[in-house]
Amino acid sequence: MYIFSEKTFTYIIGLGISIFLLANLNLNSSRIFKNTILCLLLFGISIFGISAIYANFKIIECTACDDGILKIHWNGIKYGMIIITSVIISIIPSLISLIKRKKANVQQRV
């Protein structure tokens, strides 16, 4: 049984880990620890927030609800898209620091 059968899920997870590792290359251990905590904190907050918003939209668009209770069947919730969006949000700080470092290196060479 595949929990996340979307190919984009695998690609985005790999891209997120690659960007995170590249952003933390050649940094001291305390800075890497802070970046890891920030990344995990953003991931947790975003997955919680996106799930809450998604759940509220499911209830709002519900036409066959019984007293606000929605029966969800297989593939009723798109877990892969929720996690993909959370991974993208959590790697934004790493991506920004990677771009800033790249721009600084280019300006030093010129």
N, CA, C and O atoms as CSV, one atom per row, in Angstrom:
chain,resi,resn,atom,element,x,y,z
A,1,MET,N,N,0.842,-1.177,0.000
A,1,MET,CA,C,0.000,0.000,0.000
A,1,MET,C,C,0.889,1.243,0.000
A,1,MET,O,O,1.779,1.377,0.840
A,2,TYR,N,N,0.647,2.128,-0.926
A,2,TYR,CA,C,1.396,3.375,-0.986
A,2,TYR,C,C,0.590,4.470,-0.292
A,2,TYR,O,O,-0.563,4.726,-0.640
A,3,ILE,N,N,1.204,5.099,0.677
A,3,ILE,CA,C,0.506,6.177,1.370
A,3,ILE,C,C,0.505,7.425,0.495
A,3,ILE,O,O,-0.529,8.068,0.312
A,4,PHE,N,N,1.666,7.754,-0.037
A,4,PHE,CA,C,1.789,8.932,-0.882
A,4,PHE,C,C,2.232,8.462,-2.259
A,4,PHE,O,O,3.427,8.324,-2.522
A,5,SER,N,N,1.272,8.219,-3.127
A,5,SER,CA,C,1.602,7.630,-4.417
A,5,SER,C,C,1.942,8.672,-5.474
A,5,SER,O,O,2.274,8.316,-6.604
A,6,GLU,N,N,1.865,9.946,-5.126
A,6,GLU,CA,C,2.179,10.978,-6.106
A,6,GLU,C,C,3.691,11.060,-6.320
A,6,GLU,O,O,4.462,11.057,-5.360
A,7,LYS,N,N,4.102,11.131,-7.563
A,7,LYS,CA,C,5.528,11.254,-7.854
A,7,LYS,C,C,6.054,12.612,-7.415
A,7,LYS,O,O,7.208,12.735,-7.005
A,8,THR,N,N,5.209,13.627,-7.502
A,8,THR,CA,C,5.652,14.962,-7.099
A,8,THR,C,C,6.003,15.003,-5.617
A,8,THR,O,O,6.856,15.789,-5.206
A,9,PHE,N,N,5.358,14.172,-4.817
A,9,PHE,CA,C,5.672,14.109,-3.392
A,9,PHE,C,C,7.134,13.723,-3.192
A,9,PHE,O,O,7.850,14.360,-2.420
A,10,THR,N,N,7.567,12.696,-3.880
A,10,THR,CA,C,8.950,12.236,-3.769
A,10,THR,C,C,9.924,13.290,-4.285
A,10,THR,O,O,10.970,13.521,-3.678
A,11,TYR,N,N,9.587,13.926,-5.398
A,11,TYR,CA,C,10.469,14.936,-5.969
A,11,TYR,C,C,10.600,16.156,-5.066
A,11,TYR,O,O,11.704,16.666,-4.877
A,12,ILE,N,N,9.497,16.629,-4.508
A,12,ILE,CA,C,9.524,17.815,-3.659
A,12,ILE,C,C,10.261,17.536,-2.357
A,12,ILE,O,O,11.003,18.392,-1.875
A,13,ILE,N,N,10.070,16.357,-1.782
A,13,ILE,CA,C,10.801,16.000,-0.561
A,13,ILE,C,C,12.305,15.983,-0.850
A,13,ILE,O,O,13.091,16.523,-0.072
A,14,GLY,N,N,12.699,15.373,-1.952
A,14,GLY,CA,C,14.114,15.344,-2.325
A,14,GLY,C,C,14.671,16.728,-2.600
A,14,GLY,O,O,15.790,17.037,-2.193
A,15,LEU,N,N,13.904,17.564,-3.285
A,15,LEU,CA,C,14.330,18.930,-3.565
A,15,LEU,C,C,14.447,19.740,-2.272
A,15,LEU,O,O,15.384,20.520,-2.107
A,16,GLY,N,N,13.501,19.554,-1.367
A,16,GLY,CA,C,13.543,20.265,-0.088
A,16,GLY,C,C,14.757,19.886,0.738
A,16,GLY,O,O,15.418,20.755,1.307
A,17,ILE,N,N,15.055,18.612,0.808
A,17,ILE,CA,C,16.228,18.157,1.558
A,17,ILE,C,C,17.507,18.661,0.901
A,17,ILE,O,O,18.445,19.056,1.593
A,18,SER,N,N,17.553,18.651,-0.432
A,18,SER,CA,C,18.735,19.139,-1.140
A,18,SER,C,C,18.967,20.627,-0.891
A,18,SER,O,O,20.095,21.045,-0.632
A,19,ILE,N,N,17.906,21.423,-0.969
A,19,ILE,CA,C,18.040,22.856,-0.721
A,19,ILE,C,C,18.469,23.109,0.712
A,19,ILE,O,O,19.319,23.964,0.963
A,20,PHE,N,N,17.891,22.375,1.659
A,20,PHE,CA,C,18.264,22.542,3.060
A,20,PHE,C,C,19.735,22.199,3.290
A,20,PHE,O,O,20.437,22.918,4.000
A,21,LEU,N,N,20.198,21.107,2.694
A,21,LEU,CA,C,21.600,20.720,2.852
A,21,LEU,C,C,22.547,21.711,2.184
A,21,LEU,O,O,23.600,22.023,2.739
A,22,LEU,N,N,22.196,22.201,1.022
A,22,LEU,CA,C,23.034,23.189,0.343
A,22,LEU,C,C,23.101,24.504,1.115
A,22,LEU,O,O,24.150,25.147,1.163
A,23,ALA,N,N,21.989,24.901,1.714
A,23,ALA,CA,C,21.965,26.146,2.477
A,23,ALA,C,C,22.803,26.041,3.748
A,23,ALA,O,O,23.324,27.048,4.228
A,24,ASN,N,N,22.937,24.843,4.293
A,24,ASN,CA,C,23.674,24.660,5.538
A,24,ASN,C,C,25.101,24.162,5.328
A,24,ASN,O,O,25.807,23.849,6.287
A,25,LEU,N,N,25.513,24.093,4.082
A,25,LEU,CA,C,26.875,23.668,3.786
A,25,LEU,C,C,27.860,24.738,4.256
A,25,LEU,O,O,27.647,25.930,4.029
A,26,ASN,N,N,28.923,24.310,4.903
A,26,ASN,CA,C,29.989,25.184,5.405
A,26,ASN,C,C,29.533,26.145,6.508
A,26,ASN,O,O,30.128,27.211,6.667
A,27,LEU,N,N,28.512,25.800,7.256
A,27,LEU,CA,C,28.096,26.595,8.406
A,27,LEU,C,C,28.527,25.887,9.688
A,27,LEU,O,O,28.777,24.682,9.683
A,28,ASN,N,N,28.614,26.637,10.784
A,28,ASN,CA,C,28.979,25.996,12.055
A,28,ASN,C,C,27.778,25.232,12.610
A,28,ASN,O,O,26.648,25.421,12.160
A,29,SER,N,N,28.031,24.383,13.575
A,29,SER,CA,C,26.999,23.460,14.057
A,29,SER,C,C,25.849,24.172,14.764
A,29,SER,O,O,24.708,23.718,14.682
A,30,SER,N,N,26.125,25.278,15.456
A,30,SER,CA,C,25.032,25.977,16.130
A,30,SER,C,C,24.080,26.620,15.118
A,30,SER,O,O,22.868,26.642,15.334
A,31,ARG,N,N,24.618,27.137,14.027
A,31,ARG,CA,C,23.774,27.731,12.983
A,31,ARG,C,C,22.965,26.659,12.262
A,31,ARG,O,O,21.806,26.885,11.916
A,32,ILE,N,N,23.564,25.499,12.036
A,32,ILE,CA,C,22.837,24.389,11.417
A,32,ILE,C,C,21.699,23.935,12.318
A,32,ILE,O,O,20.605,23.636,11.840
A,33,PHE,N,N,21.956,23.884,13.626
A,33,PHE,CA,C,20.917,23.493,14.580
A,33,PHE,C,C,19.764,24.496,14.554
A,33,PHE,O,O,18.599,24.096,14.554
A,34,LYS,N,N,20.075,25.793,14.531
A,34,LYS,CA,C,19.028,26.820,14.477
A,34,LYS,C,C,18.219,26.716,13.186
A,34,LYS,O,O,16.995,26.840,13.207
A,35,ASN,N,N,18.893,26.492,12.079
A,35,ASN,CA,C,18.193,26.341,10.803
A,35,ASN,C,C,17.301,25.104,10.782
A,35,ASN,O,O,16.210,25.131,10.212
A,36,THR,N,N,17.761,24.029,11.397
A,36,THR,CA,C,16.960,22.806,11.474
A,36,THR,C,C,15.710,23.023,12.312
A,36,THR,O,O,14.618,22.601,11.931
A,37,ILE,N,N,15.875,23.684,13.458
A,37,ILE,CA,C,14.728,23.970,14.319
A,37,ILE,C,C,13.739,24.871,13.593
A,37,ILE,O,O,12.532,24.638,13.660
A,38,LEU,N,N,14.231,25.901,12.897
A,38,LEU,CA,C,13.358,26.800,12.150
A,38,LEU,C,C,12.600,26.051,11.064
A,38,LEU,O,O,11.401,26.258,10.883
A,39,CYS,N,N,13.289,25.191,10.352
A,39,CYS,CA,C,12.665,24.417,9.271
A,39,CYS,C,C,11.579,23.490,9.820
A,39,CYS,O,O,10.481,23.424,9.266
A,40,LEU,N,N,11.880,22.781,10.897
A,40,LEU,CA,C,10.896,21.872,11.489
A,40,LEU,C,C,9.718,22.624,12.091
A,40,LEU,O,O,8.579,22.164,12.017
A,41,LEU,N,N,9.991,23.783,12.689
A,41,LEU,CA,C,8.925,24.591,13.270
A,41,LEU,C,C,7.995,25.114,12.180
A,41,LEU,O,O,6.774,25.051,12.319
A,42,LEU,N,N,8.565,25.623,11.106
A,42,LEU,CA,C,7.745,26.088,9.984
A,42,LEU,C,C,6.949,24.945,9.358
A,42,LEU,O,O,5.791,25.123,8.980
A,43,PHE,N,N,7.568,23.777,9.251
A,43,PHE,CA,C,6.864,22.618,8.699
A,43,PHE,C,C,5.672,22.245,9.578
A,43,PHE,O,O,4.572,22.014,9.077
A,44,GLY,N,N,5.896,22.189,10.890
A,44,GLY,CA,C,4.811,21.822,11.801
A,44,GLY,C,C,3.679,22.830,11.809
A,44,GLY,O,O,2.506,22.456,11.778
A,45,ILE,N,N,4.028,24.114,11.850
A,45,ILE,CA,C,3.001,25.154,11.857
A,45,ILE,C,C,2.227,25.158,10.540
A,45,ILE,O,O,1.002,25.280,10.537
A,46,SER,N,N,2.937,25.026,9.433
A,46,SER,CA,C,2.253,25.065,8.144
A,46,SER,C,C,1.387,23.830,7.915
A,46,SER,O,O,0.302,23.937,7.343
A,47,ILE,N,N,1.845,22.672,8.349
A,47,ILE,CA,C,1.014,21.471,8.152
A,47,ILE,C,C,-0.241,21.543,9.026
A,47,ILE,O,O,-1.316,21.101,8.618
A,48,PHE,N,N,-0.096,22.099,10.224
A,48,PHE,CA,C,-1.262,22.269,11.099
A,48,PHE,C,C,-2.226,23.289,10.506
A,48,PHE,O,O,-3.432,23.049,10.458
A,49,GLY,N,N,-1.700,24.426,10.055
A,49,GLY,CA,C,-2.547,25.476,9.502
A,49,GLY,C,C,-3.247,25.054,8.222
A,49,GLY,O,O,-4.442,25.296,8.055
A,50,ILE,N,N,-2.510,24.427,7.324
A,50,ILE,CA,C,-3.102,23.983,6.060
A,50,ILE,C,C,-4.161,22.918,6.308
A,50,ILE,O,O,-5.209,22.924,5.663
A,51,SER,N,N,-3.897,22.013,7.228
A,51,SER,CA,C,-4.882,20.974,7.547
A,51,SER,C,C,-6.151,21.574,8.149
A,51,SER,O,O,-7.257,21.136,7.831
A,52,ALA,N,N,-5.996,22.572,9.017
A,52,ALA,CA,C,-7.163,23.212,9.625
A,52,ALA,C,C,-7.987,23.952,8.578
A,52,ALA,O,O,-9.215,23.868,8.579
A,53,ILE,N,N,-7.322,24.670,7.695
A,53,ILE,CA,C,-8.030,25.397,6.630
A,53,ILE,C,C,-8.718,24.415,5.686
A,53,ILE,O,O,-9.863,24.625,5.287
A,54,TYR,N,N,-8.011,23.345,5.332
A,54,TYR,CA,C,-8.570,22.334,4.430
A,54,TYR,C,C,-9.800,21.666,5.055
A,54,TYR,O,O,-10.795,21.421,4.373
A,55,ALA,N,N,-9.721,21.376,6.345
A,55,ALA,CA,C,-10.852,20.749,7.038
A,55,ALA,C,C,-12.056,21.686,7.066
A,55,ALA,O,O,-13.188,21.248,6.861
A,56,ASN,N,N,-11.818,22.969,7.317
A,56,ASN,CA,C,-12.929,23.922,7.333
A,56,ASN,C,C,-13.559,24.073,5.953
A,56,ASN,O,O,-14.779,24.194,5.840
A,57,PHE,N,N,-12.739,24.068,4.904
A,57,PHE,CA,C,-13.294,24.139,3.556
A,57,PHE,C,C,-14.109,22.891,3.218
A,57,PHE,O,O,-15.124,22.978,2.527
A,58,LYS,N,N,-13.666,21.737,3.702
A,58,LYS,CA,C,-14.434,20.503,3.468
A,58,LYS,C,C,-15.816,20.605,4.101
A,58,LYS,O,O,-16.805,20.191,3.497
A,59,ILE,N,N,-15.894,21.151,5.308
A,59,ILE,CA,C,-17.180,21.302,5.987
A,59,ILE,C,C,-18.029,22.358,5.289
A,59,ILE,O,O,-19.240,22.188,5.148
A,60,ILE,N,N,-17.396,23.455,4.848
A,60,ILE,CA,C,-18.142,24.526,4.190
A,60,ILE,C,C,-18.762,24.041,2.886
A,60,ILE,O,O,-19.914,24.361,2.591
A,61,GLU,N,N,-18.009,23.270,2.103
A,61,GLU,CA,C,-18.518,22.821,0.815
A,61,GLU,C,C,-19.376,21.567,0.916
A,61,GLU,O,O,-19.836,21.042,-0.098
A,62,CYS,N,N,-19.589,21.096,2.109
A,62,CYS,CA,C,-20.327,19.853,2.311
A,62,CYS,C,C,-21.806,20.030,1.972
A,62,CYS,O,O,-22.461,20.962,2.437
A,63,THR,N,N,-22.304,19.125,1.164
A,63,THR,CA,C,-23.729,19.127,0.836
A,63,THR,C,C,-24.436,17.913,1.420
A,63,THR,O,O,-25.664,17.890,1.505
A,64,ALA,N,N,-23.676,16.913,1.818
A,64,ALA,CA,C,-24.278,15.692,2.353
A,64,ALA,C,C,-23.866,15.481,3.805
A,64,ALA,O,O,-23.655,14.345,4.230
A,65,CYS,N,N,-23.749,16.560,4.567
A,65,CYS,CA,C,-23.320,16.447,5.962
A,65,CYS,C,C,-24.514,16.180,6.866
A,65,CYS,O,O,-25.634,16.605,6.585
A,66,ASP,N,N,-24.257,15.478,7.939
A,66,ASP,CA,C,-25.253,15.265,8.980
A,66,ASP,C,C,-24.789,16.003,10.226
A,66,ASP,O,O,-23.893,15.534,10.928
A,67,ASP,N,N,-25.388,17.153,10.508
A,67,ASP,CA,C,-25.051,17.978,11.669
A,67,ASP,C,C,-23.569,18.355,11.706
A,67,ASP,O,O,-22.954,18.337,12.772
A,68,GLY,N,N,-23.003,18.692,10.573
A,68,GLY,CA,C,-21.618,19.136,10.514
A,68,GLY,C,C,-20.608,18.006,10.507
A,68,GLY,O,O,-19.409,18.265,10.612
A,69,ILE,N,N,-21.046,16.769,10.389
A,69,ILE,CA,C,-20.137,15.625,10.346
A,69,ILE,C,C,-20.069,15.116,8.915
A,69,ILE,O,O,-21.083,14.751,8.320
A,70,LEU,N,N,-18.890,15.099,8.390
A,70,LEU,CA,C,-18.670,14.680,7.012
A,70,LEU,C,C,-17.995,13.317,7.009
A,70,LEU,O,O,-16.964,13.128,7.654
A,71,LYS,N,N,-18.569,12.379,6.292
A,71,LYS,CA,C,-17.951,11.067,6.153
A,71,LYS,C,C,-17.004,11.119,4.962
A,71,LYS,O,O,-17.414,11.355,3.825
A,72,ILE,N,N,-15.725,10.891,5.255
A,72,ILE,CA,C,-14.705,10.962,4.211
A,72,ILE,C,C,-14.303,9.543,3.821
A,72,ILE,O,O,-14.044,8.693,4.672
A,73,HIS,N,N,-14.260,9.317,2.526
A,73,HIS,CA,C,-13.879,8.011,2.011
A,73,HIS,C,C,-12.442,8.065,1.504
A,73,HIS,O,O,-11.772,9.087,1.648
A,74,TRP,N,N,-11.966,6.975,0.914
A,74,TRP,CA,C,-10.607,6.917,0.391
A,74,TRP,C,C,-10.372,8.072,-0.559
A,74,TRP,O,O,-11.250,8.428,-1.345
A,75,ASN,N,N,-9.212,8.643,-0.489
A,75,ASN,CA,C,-8.793,9.781,-1.319
A,75,ASN,C,C,-9.653,11.020,-1.108
A,75,ASN,O,O,-9.688,11.906,-1.962
A,76,GLY,N,N,-10.340,11.084,0.013
A,76,GLY,CA,C,-11.120,12.271,0.344
A,76,GLY,C,C,-10.238,13.416,0.801
A,76,GLY,O,O,-10.588,14.584,0.634
A,77,ILE,N,N,-9.103,13.086,1.374
A,77,ILE,CA,C,-8.142,14.087,1.832
A,77,ILE,C,C,-6.863,13.884,1.029
A,77,ILE,O,O,-6.376,12.761,0.893
A,78,LYS,N,N,-6.337,14.958,0.511
A,78,LYS,CA,C,-5.115,14.889,-0.288
A,78,LYS,C,C,-3.912,15.151,0.615
A,78,LYS,O,O,-3.415,16.273,0.711
A,79,TYR,N,N,-3.457,14.071,1.278
A,79,TYR,CA,C,-2.346,14.184,2.219
A,79,TYR,C,C,-1.057,14.617,1.523
A,79,TYR,O,O,-0.290,15.412,2.065
A,80,GLY,N,N,-0.828,14.100,0.345
A,80,GLY,CA,C,0.386,14.426,-0.390
A,80,GLY,C,C,0.500,15.910,-0.672
A,80,GLY,O,O,1.571,16.491,-0.498
A,81,MET,N,N,-0.588,16.533,-1.104
A,81,MET,CA,C,-0.557,17.960,-1.415
A,81,MET,C,C,-0.378,18.806,-0.157
A,81,MET,O,O,0.268,19.852,-0.205
A,82,ILE,N,N,-0.938,18.369,0.958
A,82,ILE,CA,C,-0.768,19.093,2.214
A,82,ILE,C,C,0.698,19.053,2.637
A,82,ILE,O,O,1.253,20.073,3.045
A,83,ILE,N,N,1.318,17.895,2.543
A,83,ILE,CA,C,2.723,17.762,2.940
A,83,ILE,C,C,3.633,18.479,1.947
A,83,ILE,O,O,4.612,19.103,2.356
A,84,ILE,N,N,3.333,18.402,0.654
A,84,ILE,CA,C,4.140,19.096,-0.346
A,84,ILE,C,C,4.126,20.598,-0.092
A,84,ILE,O,O,5.172,21.246,-0.133
A,85,THR,N,N,2.951,21.153,0.169
A,85,THR,CA,C,2.847,22.583,0.442
A,85,THR,C,C,3.595,22.954,1.708
A,85,THR,O,O,4.239,24.002,1.758
A,86,SER,N,N,3.523,22.118,2.729
A,86,SER,CA,C,4.241,22.381,3.976
A,86,SER,C,C,5.744,22.320,3.788
A,86,SER,O,O,6.468,23.123,4.378
A,87,VAL,N,N,6.230,21.394,2.987
A,87,VAL,CA,C,7.667,21.301,2.711
A,87,VAL,C,C,8.138,22.542,1.962
A,87,VAL,O,O,9.199,23.084,2.271
A,88,ILE,N,N,7.366,22.993,0.988
A,88,ILE,CA,C,7.743,24.185,0.228
A,88,ILE,C,C,7.805,25.401,1.147
A,88,ILE,O,O,8.734,26.203,1.047
A,89,ILE,N,N,6.836,25.545,2.033
A,89,ILE,CA,C,6.841,26.669,2.973
A,89,ILE,C,C,8.025,26.574,3.924
A,89,ILE,O,O,8.633,27.592,4.252
A,90,SER,N,N,8.362,25.369,4.371
A,90,SER,CA,C,9.432,25.227,5.363
A,90,SER,C,C,10.833,25.440,4.783
A,90,SER,O,O,11.758,25.754,5.532
A,91,ILE,N,N,11.011,25.278,3.472
A,91,ILE,CA,C,12.348,25.490,2.904
A,91,ILE,C,C,12.553,26.899,2.378
A,91,ILE,O,O,13.629,27.208,1.866
A,92,ILE,N,N,11.558,27.756,2.488
A,92,ILE,CA,C,11.697,29.135,2.008
A,92,ILE,C,C,12.857,29.865,2.688
A,92,ILE,O,O,13.632,30.511,1.983
A,93,PRO,N,N,13.028,29.804,4.028
A,93,PRO,CA,C,14.181,30.488,4.629
A,93,PRO,C,C,15.528,29.953,4.131
A,93,PRO,O,O,16.460,30.728,3.916
A,94,SER,N,N,15.631,28.658,3.951
A,94,SER,CA,C,16.870,28.077,3.432
A,94,SER,C,C,17.126,28.528,2.000
A,94,SER,O,O,18.266,28.800,1.621
A,95,LEU,N,N,16.082,28.603,1.223
A,95,LEU,CA,C,16.212,29.051,-0.163
A,95,LEU,C,C,16.636,30.515,-0.221
A,95,LEU,O,O,17.464,30.887,-1.053
A,96,ILE,N,N,16.082,31.340,0.645
A,96,ILE,CA,C,16.452,32.755,0.681
A,96,ILE,C,C,17.920,32.925,1.080
A,96,ILE,O,O,18.645,33.709,0.467
A,97,SER,N,N,18.354,32.193,2.105
A,97,SER,CA,C,19.760,32.317,2.516
A,97,SER,C,C,20.703,31.783,1.436
A,97,SER,O,O,21.798,32.318,1.263
A,98,LEU,N,N,20.304,30.751,0.719
A,98,LEU,CA,C,21.111,30.216,-0.370
A,98,LEU,C,C,21.241,31.235,-1.504
A,98,LEU,O,O,22.323,31.408,-2.065
A,99,ILE,N,N,20.152,31.901,-1.835
A,99,ILE,CA,C,20.180,32.915,-2.895
A,99,ILE,C,C,21.027,34.114,-2.465
A,99,ILE,O,O,21.802,34.640,-3.264
A,100,LYS,N,N,20.885,34.550,-1.212
A,100,LYS,CA,C,21.691,35.676,-0.725
A,100,LYS,C,C,23.179,35.344,-0.762
A,100,LYS,O,O,23.996,36.169,-1.171
A,101,ARG,N,N,23.526,34.132,-0.333
A,101,ARG,CA,C,24.928,33.719,-0.347
A,101,ARG,C,C,25.465,33.662,-1.776
A,101,ARG,O,O,26.608,34.043,-2.026
A,102,LYS,N,N,24.651,33.192,-2.702
A,102,LYS,CA,C,25.067,33.112,-4.100
A,102,LYS,C,C,25.287,34.505,-4.676
A,102,LYS,O,O,26.253,34.724,-5.407
A,103,LYS,N,N,24.398,35.456,-4.356
A,103,LYS,CA,C,24.544,36.828,-4.838
A,103,LYS,C,C,25.794,37.475,-4.250
A,103,LYS,O,O,26.496,38.209,-4.945
A,104,ALA,N,N,26.076,37.210,-2.977
A,104,ALA,CA,C,27.279,37.772,-2.346
A,104,ALA,C,C,28.536,37.227,-2.996
A,104,ALA,O,O,29.500,37.969,-3.186
A,105,ASN,N,N,28.547,35.962,-3.337
A,105,ASN,CA,C,29.701,35.353,-4.009
A,105,ASN,C,C,29.888,35.928,-5.398
A,105,ASN,O,O,31.022,36.143,-5.824
A,106,VAL,N,N,28.800,36.184,-6.118
A,106,VAL,CA,C,28.897,36.743,-7.450
A,106,VAL,C,C,29.423,38.185,-7.385
A,106,VAL,O,O,30.239,38.586,-8.215
A,107,GLN,N,N,28.957,38.957,-6.401
A,107,GLN,CA,C,29.406,40.347,-6.267
A,107,GLN,C,C,30.872,40.426,-5.865
A,107,GLN,O,O,31.564,41.362,-6.266
A,108,GLN,N,N,31.365,39.466,-5.083
A,108,GLN,CA,C,32.772,39.458,-4.699
A,108,GLN,C,C,33.667,39.157,-5.888
A,108,GLN,O,O,34.784,39.669,-5.966
A,109,ARG,N,N,33.205,38.352,-6.794
A,109,ARG,CA,C,34.004,37.985,-7.967
A,109,ARG,C,C,34.107,39.131,-8.969
A,109,ARG,O,O,35.083,39.243,-9.711
A,110,VAL,N,N,33.087,39.973,-8.974
A,110,VAL,CA,C,33.065,41.080,-9.944
A,110,VAL,C,C,33.820,42.235,-9.419
A,110,VAL,O,O,33.918,43.264,-10.087
